[in-house]
Amino acid sequence: MRPGGALGTAASDTSRAIEDDAEEDSRARDDVRRRTFFATNCVGALAACASACADAVNAAEEVPKDYAKLARELVDALTTSLEYEAANADKSPGERFKFAEPAKKAVKAYISYDGGNGSAAGTETYADISEALRELSAFYKRNGATTAVSDEVREKILSRLYEARDLLPPPEPTIMDKLLNLKKDE
């Protein structure tokens, strides 16, 4: 028989049991930490989603209706013109200019907008559209009016225009829109 005999075996069994218990406690603590970490991340993600939803609901700015109409027309015309130019870079300048004519008219109407009290001047849409027009103006000033807009400048301008479009309130429904909605409701 080995020294310590049965007492040594019992002591080592007890120490193994204590180590096993400690290991189980450590695993349990790790599980609790993981669950807490996961729950905290879930709560954070849900809070971020709720905040984004609230931002999306409140995204449309309060601007005068006539300004919103002019701004929407400008954004649509200029976006269409720039996208056409990007897709048809091989076309003659005359064709591109002909297609850009509505954008030129929309820019003139937008610039001449007075609005009476300047309530639109402090809005994000005004800032985005103004920055896009400044960017376009600076490009043409540097490169000449007949030069096709470079990809980099076009992307900057389109980005600003898309931001402005997303912030503008939706257009008033037309009579046709209202009639179509009546038909859907039946």
Secondary structure, 3 states (H helix, E strand, C coil): CCCCHHHHHHHHHHHHHHHHHHHHHHHHHHHHHHHHHHHHHHHHHHHHHHHHHHHHHCCCCCCCHHHHHHHHHHHHHHHHHHHHHHHCCCCCHHHHHHHHHHHHHHHHHHHCCCCCCCCCCCCHHHHHHHHHHHHHHHHHHHHCCCCCCCHHHHHHHHHHHHHHHHHCCCCCCCHHHHHHHHHHHC
